[in-house]
């Protein structure tokens, strides 16, 4: 009898999973409700009761939304959901930056990062349409947390946005709640093609780096970025176009190069994650990576830029600001 009940549950899970993979949000909601108790039990067993367990449950729901298309065995979706919670809980404990699927569920590789999840997920355009409904102060933490590869820990998001960790937690909680409402409100709305937008953003990033290396960074900024562009550190303005050009020119002259690793692109913000290649004679000239966090104006031009180093190195206090912003 127990085996028969389990088989019925497996068949029902499989049907709901396939429906969710086809874009039926109601089916995904039913799956989360069916397995909520088991998911929460996993979170509580690792984290104990409290805000962290609640955060992990919210994270797991968004992860399921993004990655339901990855499930190869629809009947085993319950184990997949619990593993998402387990990974997220353990990551929170060790302050890691991202959850990863496990091999024993035979999920496809996510080595290409969150962008691949979006491109494979039939609901990706809908998710991004809903993200655009969030306010800028909520949108940035949610996008960093769930769609970048290297700026996802609470402490990193706090440093990037120039706010306390507690504020990040609060904004993520509000953002996820509002995102759920926005998803329902935009279900039938036309959705832009995110894959095309990301592809265009990648091209723009490479053209920007090429312009810098050829000495035309300033020209490109004049042609493509807002004339009121501001460089921010946290919430503080540290300069404009001249500071950006001077800093980039200094880095190029010193032999520093950047290589695009990952791009996130929406109507109102873009993020370029770069590896930094330092010259052999000065391997610690700059930190090993940098994220360009760009807020766009109504014309799609970069209006505000934050340059965030996920893994900073010790920088000499004597260095002027313009030589360390990149």
Secondary structure, 3 states (H helix, E strand, C coil): CHHHHHHHHHHHHHHHHHHHHCCCHHHHHHHHHHHHHHHHHHHHHHHCCCHHHHHHHHHHHHHHHHHHHHCCCHHHHHHHHHHHHHHHHHHHHCCCCCCCCCHHHCCCCCCCCHHHHHHHCCCHHHHHHHHCCCCHHHHHHHHHHHHCCCCCCHHHHHHHHCCCHHHHHHHHHHHHHHHHHHHHHCCCCCCCCHHHHHHHHHHHHHHHHHHHHCCCHHHHHHHHCCCCCEEEECCEEEECHHHHHHHHHHHHHCCCEEEEEEEEECCCEEEEEEEEECCHHHCCCCCCEEEEEEEECCCCCEEEEEEECCCCCCCCCCCCHHHCCC
